[in-house]
Amino acid sequence: MMKKIYIVLILAILACSSFAQTKSTITKASVTFKIKNLGINTSGAFNDLQASIQFKPTDLAGSTIEASVNSGSINTDNSMRDSHLKGSDYFDAVNYPRVTMKSVSFKHKSGGNYIGHFNVTIKDKTKLIEVPFTYTESGNTAMFNGSFKINRSDFGIGGKNMVLADEATVTVDTEISK
């Protein structure tokens, strides 16, 4: 009877430790975007990146990345434009305070090049987006660098705006400590 209890206890400990996730700490992060407005490239950034990154090149099926930024942290170096972008016509930061990405799958291309499929949610609208990125390790840090395009109208951002391009390019550069 005691032997069975020990076996069950050992199995429970092994099961818990195999499901335990190693927490990575973000040491540097940059989330920027570019979009044409009146034919001129306009850029900006989001701050307050929060993420849970469980990425292992040797176990892509078991890897996950969940990240979000504060939609109210948008910064285009123009306070009037930033206030407008935080409003209901664009990000509606009061009602939708976070823009989120959650990984669905990963594929290795070559070397440090990967493709991630992510559910991106903005204003309660979710779209599956393909995100090519590089992953490199150096000592106790790892770097993720990716760039992808989104269609702002898919997420109800900016309405039927004739002077604002539909396509925006988003770039995410993140460094984590392992």
TORPA-4810 file (N, C-alpha, C, O; in nm, 3 decimals):
<nodes>
NODE_1_0.082_-0.119_0.000_0.000_0.000_0.000_0.087_0.126_0.000_0.062_0.218_-0.078_M
NODE_2_0.189_0.133_0.086_0.279_0.248_0.091_0.353_0.264_-0.042_0.377_0.376_-0.088_M
NODE_3_0.390_0.150_-0.103_0.462_0.154_-0.229_0.375_0.220_-0.336_0.424_0.298_-0.418_K
NODE_4_0.244_0.188_-0.337_0.152_0.246_-0.434_0.138_0.396_-0.412_0.130_0.474_-0.507_K
NODE_5_0.135_0.436_-0.285_0.124_0.579_-0.254_0.248_0.654_-0.304_0.236_0.762_-0.362_I
NODE_6_0.366_0.596_-0.283_0.489_0.659_-0.331_0.492_0.668_-0.483_0.533_0.769_-0.539_Y
NODE_7_0.447_0.563_-0.548_0.445_0.563_-0.694_0.350_0.671_-0.745_0.384_0.746_-0.836_I
NODE_8_0.231_0.680_-0.685_0.135_0.783_-0.724_0.193_0.922_-0.698_0.179_1.011_-0.781_V
NODE_9_0.257_0.941_-0.584_0.319_1.068_-0.550_0.430_1.105_-0.649_0.438_1.220_-0.694_L
NODE_10_0.514_1.010_-0.683_0.622_1.035_-0.779_0.564_1.070_-0.916_0.613_1.161_-0.983_I
NODE_11_0.461_0.996_-0.959_0.397_1.026_-1.088_0.335_1.165_-1.088_0.342_1.237_-1.187_L
NODE_12_0.273_1.203_-0.977_0.212_1.336_-0.967_0.319_1.444_-0.975_0.299_1.545_-1.043_A
NODE_13_0.432_1.424_-0.907_0.541_1.522_-0.911_0.598_1.532_-1.052_0.624_1.643_-1.101_I
NODE_14_0.618_1.418_-1.119_0.669_1.419_-1.255_0.572_1.488_-1.350_0.613_1.565_-1.437_L
NODE_15_0.443_1.460_-1.334_0.343_1.523_-1.421_0.341_1.673_-1.401_0.335_1.748_-1.498_A
NODE_16_0.347_1.718_-1.277_0.346_1.863_-1.250_0.471_1.929_-1.306_0.463_2.038_-1.364_C
NODE_17_0.587_1.866_-1.289_0.709_1.929_-1.337_0.717_1.927_-1.489_0.779_2.015_-1.547_S
NODE_18_0.655_1.828_-1.555_0.660_1.827_-1.701_0.568_1.932_-1.759_0.590_1.977_-1.872_S
NODE_19_0.465_1.973_-1.685_0.376_2.078_-1.734_0.419_2.216_-1.686_0.361_2.317_-1.729_F
NODE_20_0.517_2.224_-1.599_0.563_2.354_-1.550_0.625_2.431_-1.665_0.697_2.374_-1.747_A
NODE_21_0.599_2.558_-1.671_0.653_2.639_-1.777_0.766_2.726_-1.724_0.758_2.783_-1.615_Q
NODE_22_0.870_2.733_-1.803_0.980_2.820_-1.767_0.940_2.961_-1.805_0.906_2.988_-1.920_T
NODE_23_0.945_3.049_-1.710_0.904_3.188_-1.735_1.023_3.265_-1.789_1.132_3.263_-1.732_K
NODE_24_1.001_3.333_-1.899_1.103_3.418_-1.957_1.073_3.562_-1.918_0.957_3.601_-1.907_S
NODE_25_1.178_3.639_-1.897_1.162_3.779_-1.861_1.202_3.865_-1.978_1.310_3.848_-2.034_T
NODE_26_1.115_3.958_-2.017_1.145_4.049_-2.126_1.245_4.153_-2.075_1.219_4.221_-1.975_I
NODE_27_1.358_4.163_-2.144_1.459_4.262_-2.105_1.457_4.385_-2.197_1.495_4.494_-2.154_T
NODE_28_1.414_4.367_-2.322_1.398_4.479_-2.417_1.282_4.445_-2.509_1.262_4.329_-2.545_K
NODE_29_1.207_4.546_-2.548_1.096_4.523_-2.639_1.066_4.647_-2.721_1.075_4.760_-2.672_A
NODE_30_1.030_4.625_-2.846_0.992_4.733_-2.935_0.881_4.682_-3.025_0.897_4.581_-3.094_S
NODE_31_0.767_4.752_-3.024_0.655_4.720_-3.112_0.624_4.847_-3.190_0.573_4.944_-3.135_V
NODE_32_0.657_4.846_-3.320_0.639_4.964_-3.403_0.549_4.932_-3.522_0.527_4.815_-3.555_T
NODE_33_0.498_5.037_-3.585_0.415_5.018_-3.703_0.440_5.129_-3.804_0.486_5.238_-3.769_F
NODE_34_0.408_5.099_-3.929_0.414_5.198_-4.037_0.288_5.182_-4.120_0.244_5.071_-4.148_K
NODE_35_0.231_5.296_-4.158_0.113_5.297_-4.244_0.116_5.426_-4.326_0.164_5.529_-4.278_I
NODE_36_0.065_5.421_-4.447_0.059_5.542_-4.529_-0.067_5.621_-4.498_-0.177_5.566_-4.496_K
NODE_37_-0.047_5.750_-4.473_-0.157_5.843_-4.447_-0.137_5.960_-4.543_-0.035_6.029_-4.536_N
NODE_38_-0.232_5.982_-4.631_-0.219_6.083_-4.737_-0.096_6.055_-4.824_-0.032_6.148_-4.873_L
NODE_39_-0.064_5.926_-4.843_0.050_5.887_-4.925_0.185_5.900_-4.857_0.288_5.870_-4.918_G
NODE_40_0.187_5.944_-4.733_0.313_5.963_-4.659_0.323_5.856_-4.551_0.227_5.829_-4.479_I
NODE_41_0.442_5.794_-4.541_0.462_5.694_-4.437_0.450_5.760_-4.299_0.519_5.858_-4.270_N
NODE_42_0.364_5.705_-4.218_0.347_5.749_-4.080_0.384_5.632_-3.992_0.348_5.518_-4.021_T
NODE_43_0.456_5.658_-3.886_0.499_5.549_-3.799_0.468_5.580_-3.654_0.438_5.694_-3.617_S
NODE_44_0.476_5.478_-3.574_0.451_5.494_-3.431_0.491_5.368_-3.358_0.546_5.274_-3.415_G
NODE_45_0.462_5.368_-3.229_0.500_5.255_-3.145_0.395_5.233_-3.038_0.318_5.323_-3.004_A
NODE_46_0.394_5.112_-2.986_0.314_5.078_-2.869_0.411_5.043_-2.758_0.516_4.984_-2.782_F
NODE_47_0.375_5.079_-2.636_0.457_5.046_-2.520_0.387_4.940_-2.437_0.280_4.892_-2.474_N
NODE_48_0.446_4.904_-2.326_0.385_4.814_-2.230_0.362_4.674_-2.287_0.254_4.617_-2.269_D
NODE_49_0.462_4.619_-2.355_0.452_4.482_-2.403_0.457_4.387_-2.285_0.548_4.395_-2.202_L
NODE_50_0.360_4.298_-2.278_0.360_4.191_-2.179_0.354_4.061_-2.257_0.281_4.050_-2.355_Q
NODE_51_0.431_3.961_-2.214_0.434_3.836_-2.290_0.468_3.718_-2.202_0.539_3.730_-2.102_A
NODE_52_0.416_3.606_-2.241_0.455_3.476_-2.186_0.513_3.399_-2.303_0.441_3.360_-2.395_S
NODE_53_0.643_3.377_-2.299_0.713_3.314_-2.410_0.770_3.181_-2.364_0.855_3.175_-2.275_I
NODE_54_0.721_3.075_-2.426_0.769_2.940_-2.399_0.812_2.883_-2.535_0.743_2.799_-2.591_Q
NODE_55_0.925_2.930_-2.586_0.969_2.891_-2.720_1.093_2.806_-2.713_1.194_2.844_-2.653_F
NODE_56_1.085_2.688_-2.775_1.200_2.597_-2.783_1.212_2.550_-2.927_1.123_2.482_-2.977_K
NODE_57_1.321_2.585_-2.994_1.339_2.541_-3.133_1.334_2.390_-3.149_1.299_2.340_-3.256_P
NODE_58_1.368_2.316_-3.044_1.366_2.170_-3.051_1.228_2.112_-3.021_1.208_1.991_-3.034_T
NODE_59_1.134_2.196_-2.979_0.998_2.150_-2.949_0.897_2.255_-2.994_0.831_2.319_-2.912_D
NODE_60_0.886_2.273_-3.125_0.796_2.376_-3.178_0.650_2.345_-3.145_0.572_2.437_-3.120_L
NODE_61_0.613_2.216_-3.146_0.474_2.180_-3.115_0.438_2.215_-2.971_0.322_2.245_-2.942_A
NODE_62_0.535_2.212_-2.881_0.511_2.245_-2.741_0.538_2.391_-2.707_0.522_2.431_-2.592_G
NODE_63_0.578_2.469_-2.805_0.610_2.610_-2.783_0.485_2.697_-2.791_0.392_2.668_-2.867_S
NODE_64_0.484_2.803_-2.710_0.373_2.899_-2.714_0.427_3.040_-2.691_0.525_3.060_-2.620_T
NODE_65_0.360_3.134_-2.753_0.387_3.275_-2.729_0.253_3.345_-2.717_0.169_3.335_-2.806_I
NODE_66_0.234_3.416_-2.607_0.117_3.502_-2.589_0.171_3.639_-2.553_0.251_3.654_-2.461_E
NODE_67_0.126_3.739_-2.626_0.176_3.875_-2.602_0.063_3.976_-2.618_-0.034_3.952_-2.690_A
NODE_68_0.079_4.089_-2.550_-0.018_4.197_-2.566_0.049_4.330_-2.540_0.149_4.340_-2.468_S
NODE_69_-0.009_4.433_-2.600_0.034_4.570_-2.574_-0.088_4.651_-2.533_-0.201_4.618_-2.568_V
NODE_70_-0.063_4.756_-2.459_-0.167_4.848_-2.416_-0.203_4.936_-2.536_-0.120_5.013_-2.584_N
NODE_71_-0.327_4.927_-2.585_-0.367_5.005_-2.702_-0.362_5.155_-2.673_-0.346_5.236_-2.765_S
NODE_72_-0.376_5.194_-2.547_-0.369_5.334_-2.509_-0.228_5.388_-2.501_-0.208_5.507_-2.475_G
NODE_73_-0.129_5.301_-2.522_0.011_5.345_-2.515_0.064_5.388_-2.652_0.184_5.414_-2.666_S
NODE_74_-0.023_5.395_-2.751_0.021_5.431_-2.886_0.091_5.568_-2.883_0.046_5.661_-2.817_I
NODE_75_0.203_5.577_-2.958_0.282_5.699_-2.959_0.333_5.723_-3.101_0.413_5.645_-3.153_N
NODE_76_0.285_5.831_-3.162_0.328_5.868_-3.297_0.405_6.000_-3.296_0.427_6.060_-3.402_T
NODE_77_0.445_6.046_-3.179_0.513_6.175_-3.161_0.424_6.292_-3.200_0.474_6.399_-3.238_D
NODE_78_0.293_6.272_-3.190_0.197_6.379_-3.216_0.080_6.356_-3.120_-0.004_6.269_-3.146_N
NODE_79_0.073_6.431_-3.012_-0.027_6.405_-2.907_-0.171_6.417_-2.957_-0.257_6.342_-2.912_S
NODE_80_-0.199_6.510_-3.050_-0.335_6.520_-3.104_-0.372_6.394_-3.183_-0.482_6.340_-3.167_M
NODE_81_-0.280_6.347_-3.266_-0.305_6.224_-3.344_-0.318_6.105_-3.249_-0.405_6.020_-3.268_R
NODE_82_-0.232_6.099_-3.147_-0.238_5.987_-3.051_-0.374_5.983_-2.982_-0.432_5.875_-2.966_D
NODE_83_-0.426_6.098_-2.941_-0.558_6.103_-2.876_-0.666_6.054_-2.972_-0.757_5.981_-2.932_S
NODE_84_-0.656_6.093_-3.098_-0.753_6.050_-3.199_-0.745_5.898_-3.219_-0.848_5.831_-3.229_H
NODE_85_-0.623_5.843_-3.226_-0.604_5.699_-3.246_-0.654_5.617_-3.127_-0.693_5.501_-3.144_L
NODE_86_-0.653_5.674_-3.009_-0.703_5.604_-2.890_-0.856_5.603_-2.886_-0.915_5.527_-2.809_K
NODE_87_-0.920_5.687_-2.967_-1.065_5.702_-2.968_-1.138_5.588_-3.037_-1.076_5.497_-3.092_G
NODE_88_-1.270_5.596_-3.034_-1.356_5.487_-3.082_-1.344_5.460_-3.232_-1.371_5.348_-3.275_S
NODE_89_-1.305_5.558_-3.313_-1.289_5.535_-3.457_-1.168_5.447_-3.488_-1.160_5.385_-3.594_D
NODE_90_-1.074_5.443_-3.396_-0.952_5.366_-3.420_-0.940_5.252_-3.319_-1.007_5.150_-3.335_Y
NODE_91_-0.856_5.265_-3.216_-0.833_5.154_-3.123_-0.933_5.144_-3.009_-0.939_5.041_-2.942_F
NODE_92_-1.011_5.248_-2.985_-1.110_5.248_-2.877_-1.048_5.192_-2.748_-1.096_5.095_-2.690_D
NODE_93_-0.940_5.258_-2.706_-0.858_5.210_-2.594_-0.935_5.196_-2.463_-0.898_5.114_-2.379_A
NODE_94_-1.040_5.273_-2.444_-1.118_5.263_-2.320_-1.191_5.128_-2.314_-1.190_5.061_-2.211_V
NODE_95_-1.253_5.089_-2.425_-1.329_4.964_-2.427_-1.245_4.842_-2.464_-1.282_4.729_-2.430_N
NODE_96_-1.134_4.863_-2.533_-1.046_4.753_-2.576_-0.903_4.787_-2.540_-0.825_4.827_-2.627_Y
NODE_97_-0.867_4.773_-2.413_-0.737_4.822_-2.367_-0.615_4.742_-2.413_-0.503_4.792_-2.399_P
NODE_98_-0.632_4.621_-2.467_-0.517_4.541_-2.507_-0.531_4.493_-2.651_-0.641_4.460_-2.696_R
NODE_99_-0.421_4.491_-2.722_-0.407_4.425_-2.852_-0.329_4.298_-2.822_-0.222_4.305_-2.762_V
NODE_100_-0.381_4.182_-2.864_-0.319_4.056_-2.824_-0.278_3.970_-2.943_-0.336_3.979_-3.052_T
NODE_101_-0.178_3.886_-2.919_-0.132_3.785_-3.014_-0.117_3.655_-2.937_-0.058_3.652_-2.829_M
NODE_102_-0.170_3.546_-2.993_-0.156_3.416_-2.930_-0.117_3.315_-3.037_-0.186_3.300_-3.138_K
NODE_103_-0.005_3.247_-3.015_0.044_3.153_-3.116_-0.051_3.035_-3.134_-0.115_2.989_-3.040_S
NODE_104_-0.057_2.989_-3.259_-0.134_2.870_-3.294_-0.037_2.758_-3.333_-0.056_2.643_-3.294_V
NODE_105_0.067_2.794_-3.411_0.166_2.695_-3.452_0.294_2.766_-3.498_0.295_2.886_-3.524_S
NODE_106_0.401_2.687_-3.505_0.530_2.736_-3.553_0.587_2.638_-3.654_0.566_2.517_-3.645_F
NODE_107_0.660_2.692_-3.752_0.733_2.610_-3.850_0.874_2.664_-3.860_0.896_2.785_-3.860_K
NODE_108_0.971_2.573_-3.869_1.110_2.611_-3.888_1.135_2.621_-4.038_1.100_2.529_-4.113_H
NODE_109_1.195_2.730_-4.083_1.227_2.746_-4.225_1.371_2.703_-4.250_1.396_2.605_-4.320_K
NODE_110_1.466_2.777_-4.194_1.608_2.744_-4.206_1.685_2.828_-4.106_1.645_2.940_-4.074_S
NODE_111_1.796_2.775_-4.058_1.877_2.851_-3.962_1.793_2.902_-3.847_1.725_2.823_-3.780_G
NODE_112_1.796_3.031_-3.822_1.717_3.092_-3.714_1.586_3.151_-3.764_1.525_3.234_-3.695_G
NODE_113_1.541_3.110_-3.882_1.419_3.165_-3.942_1.299_3.073_-3.917_1.305_2.952_-3.938_N
NODE_114_1.190_3.135_-3.872_1.068_3.061_-3.838_0.947_3.134_-3.893_0.954_3.252_-3.930_Y
NODE_115_0.836_3.062_-3.897_0.707_3.123_-3.929_0.615_3.086_-3.815_0.603_2.968_-3.779_I
NODE_116_0.550_3.185_-3.759_0.450_3.161_-3.656_0.313_3.198_-3.707_0.297_3.298_-3.778_G
NODE_117_0.214_3.119_-3.672_0.076_3.154_-3.702_0.015_3.200_-3.570_0.016_3.126_-3.471_H
NODE_118_-0.039_3.322_-3.570_-0.089_3.383_-3.448_-0.231_3.431_-3.467_-0.267_3.483_-3.573_F
NODE_119_-0.312_3.413_-3.365_-0.442_3.479_-3.360_-0.417_3.617_-3.304_-0.375_3.632_-3.189_N
NODE_120_-0.443_3.719_-3.385_-0.426_3.859_-3.344_-0.565_3.915_-3.317_-0.654_3.903_-3.400_V
NODE_121_-0.582_3.975_-3.199_-0.711_4.031_-3.161_-0.697_4.181_-3.135_-0.618_4.225_-3.051_T
NODE_122_-0.777_4.257_-3.210_-0.786_4.402_-3.191_-0.935_4.435_-3.190_-1.009_4.397_-3.281_I
NODE_123_-0.979_4.505_-3.087_-1.120_4.545_-3.075_-1.215_4.425_-3.087_-1.315_4.431_-3.157_K
NODE_124_-1.182_4.316_-3.019_-1.264_4.194_-3.017_-1.278_4.127_-3.153_-1.366_4.042_-3.170_D
NODE_125_-1.196_4.163_-3.249_-1.195_4.095_-3.378_-1.063_4.018_-3.387_-0.956_4.074_-3.366_K
NODE_126_-1.072_3.888_-3.417_-0.954_3.802_-3.421_-0.932_3.752_-3.563_-1.025_3.706_-3.629_T
NODE_127_-0.808_3.761_-3.608_-0.768_3.712_-3.740_-0.640_3.629_-3.723_-0.553_3.662_-3.642_K
NODE_128_-0.630_3.522_-3.803_-0.508_3.442_-3.805_-0.407_3.511_-3.897_-0.437_3.538_-4.013_L
NODE_129_-0.289_3.540_-3.844_-0.186_3.614_-3.918_-0.057_3.531_-3.918_-0.019_3.473_-3.817_I
NODE_130_0.007_3.528_-4.034_0.136_3.461_-4.046_0.246_3.562_-4.014_0.250_3.671_-4.070_E
NODE_131_0.336_3.523_-3.922_0.442_3.613_-3.877_0.578_3.547_-3.898_0.615_3.458_-3.822_V
NODE_132_0.652_3.589_-4.001_0.789_3.539_-4.014_0.877_3.608_-3.911_0.865_3.729_-3.889_P
NODE_133_0.966_3.530_-3.847_1.053_3.589_-3.746_1.184_3.514_-3.738_1.196_3.400_-3.784_F
NODE_134_1.282_3.581_-3.679_1.410_3.515_-3.650_1.420_3.496_-3.500_1.368_3.575_-3.421_T
NODE_135_1.487_3.388_-3.462_1.512_3.358_-3.321_1.660_3.329_-3.308_1.712_3.240_-3.375_Y
NODE_136_1.728_3.403_-3.221_1.869_3.379_-3.196_1.895_3.378_-3.046_1.830_3.449_-2.969_T
NODE_137_1.990_3.296_-3.006_2.029_3.288_-2.865_2.172_3.336_-2.851_2.256_3.312_-2.938_E
NODE_138_2.199_3.403_-2.740_2.333_3.446_-2.707_2.346_3.443_-2.555_2.290_3.529_-2.485_S
NODE_139_2.418_3.346_-2.505_2.433_3.332_-2.360_2.298_3.304_-2.295_2.230_3.209_-2.332_G
NODE_140_2.260_3.388_-2.199_2.133_3.371_-2.129_2.020_3.454_-2.188_1.915_3.471_-2.125_N
NODE_141_2.040_3.507_-2.309_1.934_3.586_-2.372_1.894_3.524_-2.506_1.971_3.453_-2.570_T
NODE_142_1.773_3.554_-2.545_1.723_3.513_-2.676_1.654_3.633_-2.738_1.592_3.714_-2.668_A
NODE_143_1.664_3.644_-2.870_1.603_3.756_-2.941_1.505_3.705_-3.046_1.532_3.610_-3.119_M
NODE_144_1.389_3.771_-3.050_1.287_3.747_-3.151_1.273_3.876_-3.231_1.257_3.983_-3.174_F
NODE_145_1.280_3.865_-3.364_1.264_3.981_-3.451_1.170_3.939_-3.564_1.199_3.848_-3.641_N
NODE_146_1.057_4.008_-3.573_0.960_3.974_-3.676_0.889_4.095_-3.730_0.880_4.199_-3.664_G
NODE_147_0.840_4.081_-3.852_0.766_4.188_-3.916_0.654_4.125_-3.997_0.674_4.023_-4.063_S
NODE_148_0.535_4.185_-3.990_0.420_4.129_-4.060_0.324_4.241_-4.099_0.333_4.353_-4.048_F
NODE_149_0.233_4.209_-4.189_0.136_4.308_-4.235_-0.003_4.270_-4.185_-0.039_4.153_-4.178_K
NODE_150_-0.081_4.374_-4.151_-0.221_4.354_-4.115_-0.306_4.451_-4.196_-0.259_4.557_-4.238_I
NODE_151_-0.429_4.413_-4.216_-0.525_4.499_-4.283_-0.608_4.566_-4.173_-0.685_4.499_-4.105_N
NODE_152_-0.594_4.696_-4.157_-0.660_4.767_-4.048_-0.811_4.754_-4.055_-0.878_4.749_-3.952_R
NODE_153_-0.867_4.747_-4.176_-1.012_4.738_-4.189_-1.066_4.603_-4.141_-1.183_4.593_-4.103_S
NODE_154_-0.981_4.498_-4.141_-1.022_4.368_-4.085_-1.057_4.380_-3.937_-1.134_4.300_-3.884_D
NODE_155_-1.000_4.479_-3.871_-1.018_4.496_-3.727_-1.106_4.617_-3.693_-1.123_4.650_-3.576_F
NODE_156_-1.163_4.682_-3.793_-1.250_4.797_-3.768_-1.175_4.919_-3.721_-1.227_4.999_-3.643_G
NODE_157_-1.052_4.936_-3.768_-0.971_5.050_-3.728_-0.975_5.155_-3.839_-0.935_5.128_-3.952_I
NODE_158_-1.023_5.274_-3.806_-1.023_5.385_-3.900_-1.139_5.389_-3.997_-1.145_5.479_-4.081_G
NODE_159_-1.231_5.294_-3.988_-1.349_5.296_-4.074_-1.314_5.294_-4.221_-1.213_5.237_-4.262_G
NODE_160_-1.398_5.357_-4.302_-1.377_5.364_-4.447_-1.299_5.490_-4.481_-1.347_5.575_-4.556_K
NODE_161_-1.182_5.501_-4.428_-1.096_5.617_-4.443_-1.028_5.612_-4.581_-0.956_5.518_-4.612_N
NODE_162_-1.052_5.714_-4.662_-0.999_5.717_-4.799_-0.852_5.762_-4.806_-0.785_5.735_-4.905_M
NODE_163_-0.802_5.829_-4.703_-0.664_5.880_-4.708_-0.566_5.791_-4.633_-0.445_5.810_-4.642_V
NODE_164_-0.619_5.693_-4.557_-0.535_5.603_-4.479_-0.530_5.468_-4.548_-0.633_5.409_-4.578_L
NODE_165_-0.408_5.418_-4.573_-0.392_5.288_-4.638_-0.456_5.178_-4.552_-0.464_5.191_-4.430_A
NODE_166_-0.500_5.073_-4.616_-0.557_4.959_-4.542_-0.447_4.876_-4.476_-0.467_4.823_-4.367_D
NODE_167_-0.332_4.866_-4.542_-0.226_4.777_-4.493_-0.126_4.852_-4.405_-0.076_4.958_-4.441_E
NODE_168_-0.099_4.793_-4.289_0.002_4.846_-4.197_0.107_4.738_-4.175_0.075_4.620_-4.173_A
NODE_169_0.231_4.779_-4.159_0.339_4.686_-4.128_0.373_4.700_-3.980_0.398_4.810_-3.931_T
NODE_170_0.373_4.588_-3.910_0.404_4.586_-3.768_0.537_4.514_-3.749_0.559_4.407_-3.807_V
NODE_171_0.626_4.571_-3.669_0.755_4.509_-3.640_0.767_4.490_-3.489_0.743_4.581_-3.411_T
NODE_172_0.806_4.367_-3.451_0.822_4.335_-3.310_0.965_4.285_-3.289_1.007_4.188_-3.352_V
NODE_173_1.038_4.350_-3.201_1.173_4.308_-3.162_1.172_4.291_-3.011_1.143_4.384_-2.937_D
NODE_174_1.205_4.170_-2.968_1.199_4.140_-2.825_1.323_4.062_-2.783_1.369_3.972_-2.854_T
NODE_175_1.377_4.098_-2.668_1.486_4.025_-2.607_1.439_3.972_-2.474_1.378_4.045_-2.395_E
NODE_176_1.465_3.845_-2.448_1.426_3.783_-2.321_1.546_3.720_-2.253_1.643_3.681_-2.318_I
NODE_177_1.538_3.711_-2.122_1.639_3.634_-2.050_1.581_3.496_-2.028_1.463_3.480_-1.995_S
NODE_178_1.665_3.397_-2.045_1.618_3.258_-2.032_1.647_3.206_-1.894_1.614_3.091_-1.864_K
</nodes>
